[in-house]
Amino acid sequence: MKKITLSVIPGDGVGKEIMPHALRVLDAVAEVHGGLTFEKVEYPWSCEYYLEHGEMMPEDGLVQLTESDAVFLGAVGNPQLVPDHVSLWGLLIAIRRGFQQSLNIRHAKQIRGIDPPIKHANQFDLLVVRENSEGEYSEVGGRIHQGDDEVVVQNAIFTKKATKRAIDYAFQLAATRGKRVTSATKSNGIVFSMPFWDNVFQEVGKQYPDIEQQSVHIDALTAFLVTKPAEFDVIVASNLFGDILTDVSAAIMGSIGIGPAANLNVEGTYPSMFEPVHGSAPDIVGKGMANPIGQIWAGKMMLDHFGEEELGKTLLDIVEDVTEAGIKTPDIGGRATTGEVADAIIERVKSLT
């Protein structure tokens, strides 16, 4: 029996509503597999936890999480209770940085039964590899002076090691897919970090002569992602550029509620973390209309991570069977509840036995 130990953090808002359904789906998949089981430990870390304890997670939170094989995270944040920079840096980013989850991988494709909000989508299927540990989100800078004399400095840190790691991973992924890699750059406006990024991309690209490769400025690339997404296979980007591109790629699928993400510790020394792209959506909390697909698809990426690619593919195919059958939450044109979508997926999973 293959046992995967999960640290489960439902988080805030709709994360708490979606997570139980996603776990039911994973249990159904494990049952069908027959040789797989999930052992789950749930943690209540959230903005409500912060109000009670003054911290998003305990001081030894990372130590507790190291006992698991992976972290399954819901949605983090409730600005009505805790400022976003406090909640995110106290939990989500603390885990990413503490566990050296240097790569963020997000998948976007045209899902059967969901009409994309753009014309000529042409069955797009792309992956974005986002450098996840430094870049524009580096914690280097400061503020001095007051009033109109106030000065703010925010430094973006790019190391060759991290940049090369992200770019090389993108080429490895492309070798298993459509053999095309696009690098997001802005070397015509950002005069040090982006030419450096371009140089590393060219250096790594020489090792993969059979893979088509191009660099595109981030402003143009964002537009192309909307107008012709099917032309892209694997996109590699810095922390900020990747963050923006992946929200766009989720939106062109029809809803940010269906986008998944994997935060990978490539070396395997710490647990990796799997989460949906969407936020906590406080405006729809308690209405039973939150889309569970992003969390379930994140579970699919987790299955892939643990070598169960065929099982993961089957799960995503079933998700598409459900959407194609019209069982969808309101954000993608349906009337089903969160639980009804999960129930339909579970029913089809169990029919495989």
Buried (B, 14 or more C-beta within 10 A) or exposed (E): EEEBBBBBBBBBBBBBBBBBBBBBBBBBBBBBBEEBBBEBEBBEBBBBBBEEEEBBBEEEBBEBBBEBBBBBBBBBBBBEBBEEEBBBBBBBBBBBBBBBBBBBBBBBBBBBBBEBEBEEBEEBBBBBBBBBBBBBBBEEEEEEEEEEEEEEEEEBBBBEEBBBBBBBBBBBBBBEBBBBBBBBBBBEEBEEBBBBBBEBBEBBBEEBEEBEBEBBBBEEBBEBBBEBBEEBBBBBBBBBBBBBBBBBBBBBBBBBBBBBBBBBBBEEEBBBBBBBBBBBBBEBBEEBBBBBBBBBBBBBBBBBBBEBEEBBEBBBEBBBBBBEEEBBBBBBBBEBBBBBBBBBBBEBBEEEE
